[in-house]
């Protein structure tokens, strides 16, 4: 009998940016992730397009309407057989609020967002380990758009 390899379950995240800043969301659950920061998003449901899942998740989690612009090159492994894919996102309407799975939001500059203390900011973001390489890719792509 041949073992069949199953595909990773996709989790999409949005690099929501504007005004020279990137939106970071602080997890409130589950307990092992609470207090750490991530790019907001969630799981793609079976039969759902990544872009549609991202719009739905950002509406549910943050109360905003968005349009995915472009996929950030790369995909990053997450625990339990999931894979993270990130999209740049344009905010269409609404003011982001932490409605679900988050207890705080923060607009950050590139220097504040730099993972691993690479930036000169006095208050860097404590990203979830799994999000750090994705954030690096976002910063490489959006660098000039994130000033400060």
C-alpha positions in Angstrom: 0.0 0.0 0.0 1.4 3.4 -1.0 1.2 6.2 1.5 -0.6 9.2 0.1 0.7 12.6 1.0 -1.9 15.1 2.1 -1.6 18.8 1.3 -1.2 21.3 4.1 -4.2 23.2 5.2 -3.8 26.8 4.1 -4.0 29.8 6.5 -4.1 33.2 4.8 -2.9 36.4 6.5 -3.3 40.0 5.4 -0.5 42.6 5.2 -2.9 45.5 5.7 -1.0 48.7 5.3 -1.5 52.4 4.8 -0.1 55.7 5.9 3.4 54.2 6.0 2.4 51.6 8.5 1.6 47.9 8.7 -1.3 46.4 10.9 -0.3 43.9 13.6 -2.8 42.0 15.7 -2.1 40.7 19.2 -3.5 37.2 19.8 -5.9 36.6 22.8 -6.3 32.9 22.2 -5.3 30.1 22.3 -3.4 30.5 25.6 0.0 29.4 24.1 -0.2 32.2 21.5 -1.9 34.9 23.7 0.1 38.2 24.0 2.1 37.6 20.8 1.6 39.5 17.5 0.7 38.2 14.0 -0.6 39.4 10.7 -4.4 38.9 10.9 -6.2 36.2 8.9 -7.3 32.6 9.3 -8.0 29.2 7.7 -9.2 28.7 4.2 -12.3 26.6 4.2 -12.7 23.7 1.8 -13.7 24.9 -1.7 -12.9 28.6 -0.7 -10.5 30.7 -2.7 -7.6 32.2 -0.7 -8.7 35.8 -1.5 -12.3 35.1 -0.4 -11.1 33.5 2.8 -8.9 36.5 3.6 -11.7 39.0 3.0 -14.0 36.9 5.2 -11.5 36.5 8.0 -10.6 40.2 8.1 -14.3 41.1 8.3 -14.9 38.6 11.1 -11.8 39.4 13.1 -11.4 43.1 12.6 -14.7 44.4 11.2 -13.1 45.8 8.0 -13.8 45.5 4.3 -10.7 44.8 2.3 -9.4 43.9 -1.2 -6.5 41.5 -1.6 -3.9 43.1 -3.9 -1.1 40.6 -4.4 0.3 37.5 -2.9 3.6 37.9 -1.1 6.1 35.4 -2.6 6.6 32.4 -0.3 4.7 30.0 2.0 5.6 29.2 5.5 5.0 26.1 7.6 2.8 26.3 10.6 2.1 23.8 13.4 -0.3 20.9 12.9 0.2 20.6 9.1 -0.9 24.2 8.2 0.9 26.5 5.8 0.8 30.3 5.9 0.3 32.4 2.8 0.3 36.2 2.9 -1.4 38.8 0.7 -1.0 42.5 0.6 -4.4 44.0 1.4 -6.1 47.4 0.6 -8.4 48.6 3.3 -11.7 49.7 1.6 -13.8 50.6 4.6 -14.1 50.4 8.4 -11.7 51.1 11.2 -9.9 47.9 12.4 -11.0 46.7 15.8 -10.0 43.5 17.7 -13.3 41.6 17.5 -12.2 37.9 17.4 -9.1 36.1 18.5 -7.2 39.4 19.2 -7.2 41.9 22.1 -5.2 44.7 20.5 -4.2 46.1 17.2 -1.1 48.2 16.4 -0.1 50.2 13.2 3.7 49.8 13.0 6.5 51.2 10.9 9.0 49.0 9.1 11.6 49.5 11.9 9.0 48.6 14.6 7.8 45.5 12.6 11.3 44.1 11.9 11.5 40.6 13.4 14.3 39.5 15.7 15.1 43.0 16.9 16.6 44.0 13.5 15.0 47.4 13.5 16.1 50.4 15.5 12.7 51.0 17.1 12.4 51.3 20.9 9.2 49.2 21.0 9.6 46.3 18.4 6.8 43.9 17.8 7.0 40.5 19.5 5.8 38.4 16.5 4.8 34.8 16.7 7.7 32.6 15.7 5.8 31.2 12.7 5.0 34.7 11.4 8.6 36.1 11.5 9.7 34.8 8.1 6.5 36.0 6.5 6.9 39.4 8.1 10.4 39.6 6.7 9.0 38.8 3.2 6.3 41.5 3.6 8.9 44.1 4.7 11.1 43.2 1.7 8.1 43.7 -0.6 6.6 46.8 1.0 9.8 48.4 2.4 9.5 51.8 0.8 5.7 52.0 1.6 6.4 51.5 5.3 8.4 54.5 6.5 8.9 56.0 9.9 
